[in-house]
Amino acid sequence: MKIKIFTLAGAFGLIALVAPRAVRADSNVYFSITLTYNGLNTCGPSGTSLCSETSAISFEWDNTTNAYVSGSATVTGSGVLGSMTLYSPPSYGTQDGQPIVSLITSDAAGDLVYVTITESAGGLALGSYTATSSTTYPLPALSVQAFLTCGSIGDTCELNYTGSASGAVPISQAAAFGTGTGTVQPVGVKPPPHWLGFNQILRMIVAGPITPAPGTPVEATVGFVDLNGNAIGPAPTPLTINPGQFVSVDFSANQYIKTLGPRIAVVPVLTILPNPNAVPGAPPANVQASIEVFDAILALGTLFNAVPSFPPNPCFALSCSSNPVLVPQGLAGGQSLRITAVGYPPDPCVATLSFADNNGNPLGGSDPVNLQPGTGSYFDLDAATLGLSAGQRAEVLPVVTLAPPVGAAAGPPIGSACQVSVEAFDHLTGRTTTYQSAVLQ
């Protein structure tokens, strides 16, 4: 059915959703750093530059339990000493009363790098971390101490870095210390609390990411907590999102509320785990999520909001701007989804409007539009097209595919920019039940 429309299209990578550990909001962080060790001698074909070894270290840390998330570490190395691996996983401890996280990496020759990361109250603090050569505790806040010791007498490490066998050189020797900067950042999408009453369901819909490349596995955990961070609701079963797909996880208020009147606060928690196949030191993949509250009997949505991708990703799906993008939205029997598009000054909106299901398959045709700045059009998807009757429901992705820039008679190429809104409305009353908007350019 043609009318005039707005929507968003996206390419999504593979994401596996697995049952979470005890879930707490804001509990997990992601540490990453690249360290460089400069040697004492010259190396390489030219014979004029100092020997150098670089290692990249990243892992996920649970600040709630002050513990390493098993299997999340990635360690690589390049240079004279070659590749490195994790010798001893990150662990919590204290040094002269200072809370620290420590780990050890090694190469094939048995050369070891001892890494110490300073902690703050509550675990690893968010922010930038700088490598330090200090050996006096307490170490500076937000700092990393990393030093190299050699595995055997006369090996490459000893000859080119420390000048003597392991243990014979005090760690105050600057040549053995790593230099570099790192970061600690949150992991996952952090939606706000939502309140539910009797016969209401909260649905969290997850789509993405576009990085890493489609087909590369990415793991995540999805769960729900109360206002005190305690896990509530059923533990989700493992789910997989293939490229172009999205999945949803439900929380039913009736599990805790049996009559009209009482309410329960629910905080969805989506934690993205580090990707073992990603570029070393790269942050976890981004995802886009939306949350909808709907009636368990009528299936009509009563609340809808998009959750910003985290970490922020300005190029999610086909939009490459700092503006939000469209996310999957619920459609119930007796309703239509309407995409409205307007040319966003000073550019026209040249795009194709359409809808897709959770597997990325087109729904209800498409509508090409060419709208001058300030003028608009809309396009509808009727629930009856999907065979939905009263009380039935489906999640639908609005898709707006922008046309590529075209050449102009004079000046730079003309791009396409569309101001878009998507609403679900009731056929009988004409009232809008859920709404989202975005600017795509």
NORTATA-V948994 format. One record per residue. N is the residue number from 0. SS is DSSP state (h for helix, s for strand, l for the rest). OMEGA is omega as a letter, one per 40 degrees, with the letter a starting at -180 (NA if undefined). D_CENTER is the distance of its C-alpha to the mean C-alpha in Angstrom with 1 decimal. Layout:
# NORTATA-V948994
n: (N:N)
ss: (SS:SS)
omega: (OMEGA:OMEGA)
d_center: (D_CENTER:D_CENTER)
This chain:
# NORTATA-V948994
n: (0:1:2:3:4:5:6:7:8:9:10:11:12:13:14:15:16:17:18:19:20:21:22:23:24:25:26:27:28:29:30:31:32:33:34:35:36:37:38:39:40:41:42:43:44:45:46:47:48:49:50:51:52:53:54:55:56:57:58:59:60:61:62:63:64:65:66:67:68:69:70:71:72:73:74:75:76:77:78:79:80:81:82:83:84:85:86:87:88:89:90:91:92:93:94:95:96:97:98:99:100:101:102:103:104:105:106:107:108:109:110:111:112:113:114:115:116:117:118:119:120:121:122:123:124:125:126:127:128:129:130:131:132:133:134:135:136:137:138:139:140:141:142:143:144:145:146:147:148:149:150:151:152:153:154:155:156:157:158:159:160:161:162:163:164:165:166:167:168:169:170:171:172:173:174:175:176:177:178:179:180:181:182:183:184:185:186:187:188:189:190:191:192:193:194:195:196:197:198:199:200:201:202:203:204:205:206:207:208:209:210:211:212:213:214:215:216:217:218:219:220:221:222:223:224:225:226:227:228:229:230:231:232:233:234:235:236:237:238:239:240:241:242:243:244:245:246:247:248:249:250:251:252:253:254:255:256:257:258:259:260:261:262:263:264:265:266:267:268:269:270:271:272:273:274:275:276:277:278:279:280:281:282:283:284:285:286:287:288:289:290:291:292:293:294:295:296:297:298:299:300:301:302:303:304:305:306:307:308:309:310:311:312:313:314:315:316:317:318:319:320:321:322:323:324:325:326:327:328:329:330:331:332:333:334:335:336:337:338:339:340:341:342:343:344:345:346:347:348:349:350:351:352:353:354:355:356:357:358:359:360:361:362:363:364:365:366:367:368:369:370:371:372:373:374:375:376:377:378:379:380:381:382:383:384:385:386:387:388:389:390:391:392:393:394:395:396:397:398:399:400:401:402:403:404:405:406:407:408:409:410:411:412:413:414:415:416:417:418:419:420:421:422:423:424:425:426:427:428:429:430:431:432:433:434:435:436:437:438:439:440)
ss: (l:l:l:l:l:l:l:l:l:l:l:l:l:l:s:s:s:s:l:l:l:l:l:l:l:l:l:s:s:s:s:s:s:s:s:s:s:s:s:s:s:s:s:l:l:l:l:l:s:s:s:s:s:s:s:s:s:s:s:s:s:s:l:l:l:l:s:s:l:l:l:l:l:s:s:s:s:s:s:l:l:l:l:l:s:s:s:s:s:s:s:s:s:s:s:l:l:s:s:s:s:s:s:s:s:s:l:l:l:l:l:s:s:s:s:s:s:s:l:s:l:l:s:l:l:l:s:s:s:s:s:s:l:l:l:l:l:l:l:l:l:l:s:s:s:s:s:s:s:l:l:l:l:l:l:h:h:h:h:h:h:h:l:l:l:l:l:l:l:l:l:l:l:h:h:h:s:l:s:l:s:s:s:s:s:s:l:l:s:s:l:l:l:s:s:s:s:l:l:s:s:s:s:s:s:s:s:s:l:l:l:l:l:l:l:l:l:l:s:s:s:s:s:s:s:l:l:l:l:l:s:s:l:l:l:l:l:l:s:s:s:l:l:l:l:s:s:s:s:s:s:s:h:h:h:l:l:l:l:l:l:l:s:s:s:s:s:s:s:s:s:s:l:l:l:l:l:l:l:l:l:l:l:l:l:l:s:s:s:s:s:s:s:s:s:l:l:l:l:l:s:s:s:s:s:s:s:l:l:l:l:l:l:l:l:l:l:l:l:l:l:l:l:l:l:l:l:l:s:s:s:s:l:l:s:s:s:s:s:s:s:s:s:l:l:l:l:s:s:s:s:s:s:s:s:s:l:l:l:l:l:s:s:s:s:s:s:s:s:s:s:l:s:l:l:s:s:s:s:s:s:s:h:h:h:h:l:l:l:l:l:l:s:s:s:s:s:s:s:s:s:s:l:l:l:s:l:l:l:l:l:l:l:s:l:s:l:s:s:s:s:s:s:s:s:s:l:l:l:l:l:s:s:s:s:s:s:s:s:s:l)
omega: (a:i:i:a:i:i:a:i:a:i:a:i:a:i:i:i:a:a:a:i:i:a:i:i:i:a:a:i:a:i:i:i:i:a:i:i:i:a:a:a:i:a:i:a:a:a:a:a:i:i:a:i:i:i:i:a:i:i:i:a:i:a:i:a:a:a:i:i:a:i:a:a:i:a:i:i:i:a:a:a:i:a:i:i:i:a:i:a:i:i:a:i:i:i:a:i:i:i:a:i:a:i:i:i:a:i:a:a:a:i:a:i:i:a:i:a:a:i:i:i:i:i:i:a:i:i:i:i:a:i:a:i:i:i:a:i:e:i:i:i:i:a:i:i:a:i:a:i:a:a:a:a:i:i:a:a:a:a:a:a:a:i:i:a:i:i:a:a:i:a:i:i:a:a:a:a:i:i:i:i:i:a:i:a:i:i:i:i:a:i:i:i:i:i:a:i:a:i:i:i:i:i:i:a:a:i:i:e:i:i:e:a:i:i:i:a:i:a:i:i:i:i:a:i:i:a:i:i:i:a:i:i:a:i:a:i:i:i:i:i:i:i:i:a:i:i:a:i:a:i:a:i:a:i:a:a:a:a:i:i:a:i:i:i:a:i:i:i:i:a:i:a:i:a:a:a:a:i:a:i:i:i:i:a:i:i:i:a:i:a:i:i:a:a:a:a:a:a:a:i:i:i:i:i:i:i:a:i:a:e:a:a:a:a:i:i:a:i:i:i:i:a:i:i:a:a:i:a:a:i:a:i:a:a:i:i:a:i:i:a:i:i:a:a:e:a:i:i:i:a:i:a:a:i:i:i:a:i:i:i:i:i:i:i:a:a:i:i:i:a:i:a:i:i:a:i:i:a:a:i:a:i:i:i:a:a:a:i:a:i:i:a:i:i:a:i:i:a:i:a:a:i:i:i:i:a:i:i:i:i:a:i:a:i:i:i:a:i:a:i:i:i:i:a:a:a:a:a:a:a:i:i:i:a:i:a:i:i:a:a:NA)
d_center: (36.1:35.9:35.6:33.1:29.4:25.8:22.5:19.4:18.7:15.6:15.0:12.3:11.6:12.5:10.6:12.8:12.8:15.2:17.3:16.1:18.1:19.6:16.7:16.7:14.7:13.4:14.7:12.3:11.7:11.0:14.2:15.0:18.3:20.7:24.3:27.5:30.9:34.0:37.2:40.8:42.2:41.7:39.9:39.3:41.7:42.8:43.6:42.9:39.3:38.3:36.6:32.9:30.2:26.4:23.9:20.1:18.8:15.3:14.6:13.0:15.4:16.2:18.0:19.7:21.6:21.5:20.8:19.0:16.6:18.8:17.9:14.8:16.8:17.2:20.4:22.2:25.3:27.5:31.0:34.3:33.1:30.9:27.7:26.6:25.3:24.4:27.8:27.1:23.6:22.3:24.5:25.5:29.0:31.2:33.3:36.3:34.7:31.4:28.2:26.3:23.9:25.6:25.2:27.3:26.7:29.6:31.0:33.5:36.4:35.4:34.5:32.2:29.7:29.4:26.3:26.4:23.7:24.9:23.6:24.1:25.0:22.3:20.8:18.8:18.7:15.9:17.1:18.7:20.9:24.1:26.2:29.6:32.9:34.3:35.9:36.9:35.1:33.4:31.1:29.7:26.7:23.3:24.9:24.8:28.1:28.3:31.6:33.0:36.0:37.8:38.6:42.3:45.2:45.5:42.1:40.1:38.1:41.3:43.1:40.4:38.5:40.4:44.0:44.9:43.9:41.1:42.1:44.9:42.9:41.8:38.0:39.1:39.7:37.2:37.0:35.3:32.4:29.0:27.9:24.5:21.6:18.2:15.5:14.1:10.9:9.3:6.8:5.3:6.7:10.3:12.8:16.5:19.3:21.2:24.9:26.4:30.1:32.2:31.4:28.0:24.7:21.2:18.9:15.1:14.0:10.7:10.6:8.8:7.4:10.0:9.2:10.6:13.9:14.8:16.3:14.3:13.3:9.9:10.5:9.2:11.6:12.6:15.5:17.5:19.3:22.2:22.8:23.7:20.6:22.6:21.2:22.8:23.1:23.1:20.8:18.9:20.1:18.0:16.7:15.7:14.3:16.1:15.7:16.5:16.1:14.5:15.3:16.4:17.2:20.3:21.8:25.5:27.3:30.5:29.5:30.3:32.5:35.7:37.5:37.1:36.5:34.2:30.5:27.4:24.3:21.0:17.5:14.8:12.2:9.0:7.8:5.6:8.5:9.3:10.6:14.4:15.1:12.9:14.9:16.0:14.4:11.3:8.0:5.5:4.3:2.8:4.7:7.8:10.0:13.6:16.2:19.9:22.9:25.9:29.4:29.9:33.3:33.1:29.4:29.4:26.3:27.0:23.7:20.6:17.7:14.4:11.4:9.8:6.3:4.6:5.2:7.7:8.2:12.0:12.5:10.6:13.3:16.7:16.5:16.2:16.8:15.6:16.6:14.7:15.0:16.5:15.0:17.1:20.1:22.8:26.3:29.3:32.9:35.1:32.3:31.0:27.8:28.7:26.9:28.6:28.2:30.0:30.5:28.7:31.3:32.4:30.9:31.8:29.4:29.9:27.6:27.7:26.8:26.0:24.2:22.5:22.2:19.5:20.5:20.5:24.3:26.0:27.7:30.8:31.3:30.1:31.6:31.8:32.4:33.8:33.8:35.4:33.8:34.3:35.3:33.3:33.3:31.8:31.2:31.2:30.2:32.6:31.7:35.0:33.8:31.5:34.3:32.9:35.6:35.8:33.5:31.2:27.7:25.0:21.5:21.7:19.4:21.2:21.2:22.5:23.1:24.3:27.3:27.3:29.3:33.0:35.7:38.0:41.7:41.1:38.1:34.5:33.0:32.2:28.6:27.4:25.8:25.6:25.3:24.2:24.4:24.2:26.3:27.5:31.2:34.1:37.0:39.7:38.9:36.9:34.5:30.8:28.7:25.1:23.9:21.0:21.3:19.7:21.2:20.5:22.0)
